[in-house]
């Protein structure tokens, strides 16, 4: 006996950074979801001047941003070392804003968020969308 299941197509925004260790684990999941009929958008923040990544088979939307206010230039270091609280505050807000804009423009049904983008996780949780 075959049971027919109703197909529900979802609009999904996946949000990660362009670093291969973050980007490439997303790809097989997104391709499979797309193969099953879902509308996928991969959202990637890039610094001004960086070339956008290409992911064959996946619609990529890039958002340029700057880390305004970093005294040491653009990087992941502050006076206390890599990844400290200063970096979290300076990077979190601009990266969160990118996702907020995407949610408003794309109106997705589901979010997939890189856990390293803590600002993105805060936006995802406050959006009320499943993530």
N, C-alpha and C positions, 0 to 999 in steps of 0.2 A: 504494500500500500504506500503510495507516494503522498506526502502532505505538501500542499502548496503553501508557500509563505509569501505574504505580501511584502513587496520590496519597498523600502523607505529610503529615499535618496536624501542624504544630508549634505549641507554646505559646511565644510570643515576648514578652519584656519589653523595651520601648524606654525608655531613660532619658535625659532631657534637661531643660533648664530652660525656664521659661515665656516667656523673651524671644522675641519673634517671629522674630528671625533664627536662633534655635536651634530653636524649636518647629516652625515652618511647613515647613522642608525635610524634616522627618520625615513629615509628614502624607501626601503622595502615596505614599510607600513603604509606610507602614502600611496605607493604604486598599487598595492593590494586593495586599499580602500577605493582608489580610483577605478580599478578593474571591476569592482563590485558596483560601480555606477555613481559613487559619491563625487561631489564637486569639491576638489582640493585646491587650496592655495597655500603655498609655502611662503611665509613672511620672514624675511631676513634683514636685520639692521646692518648697514655698512657705513663706515666712516667716509666722509667726502673724499673723493679721489680714488677709492678702492673700486676695482672692477667687480661688477655683480657676478655671483656664481651662477653657473648653469647646471640644472639638474634635468637630464633627459627624461621626458615623459611627465614632468610635474610643472605646473604653472608657478613660477617664482615671482614674487613681488618684493622688491627691495625698498627699504626706507633709509634715506641718508640721515645721519645724525651727527652731532658733535658732543664731545664731553666738555662743555664749557665749564670753566672754573677749575680745571685741573692745573695745579701750579707746576707740575713736572711735565706738562705736555700730555699728549694722548697716549695712554698706556695703562697697564693694570698695576701701577705702583704708586704708593704714597710714602710719606716719611716713615711709616711704621712697617713697610714691607708690602708684599703682594696681597691683594685681596682683602685689605683691611676695611674697617667701618667707613672711612672716608670714601673709598672707592664705591662701596655699596650705595652710599647716599648720592654720590655724583652720577653714577651710571644708572641707578635704579629708576629715577624719575624720567629721564629721556627715553629709556627703553620701555618703560611702562606706557608712556604717551604714544609710542608707535603702535602698540597693541590696542590702546583705547581708540585711536583713529581707525584702525582696521576693523574693529568690531562695529563702530558706527557706520562705516562705509559698506562693509561686506555683509553685515547682519548674519553671521554664521549660526549654525545650529549646535556646533561642537568646537571646542578648542583643544589643541594638543600643544602643550607648553614644555619647553626645555626646562628642567628643574634648576639649571644654573641661572636662569633669568628670573630671579626672585621678584623683581618688579612685575614681570609678566604673570607670575603666579598670583600676586596680589590683585592685579586687574582681572584675571580669570575668575578668581573667587568672588570678587565684588560684582562681576557682570551678571551673575545668576545663571550663566550658561554651564552646561556640563563640560568638564575638562578632565 
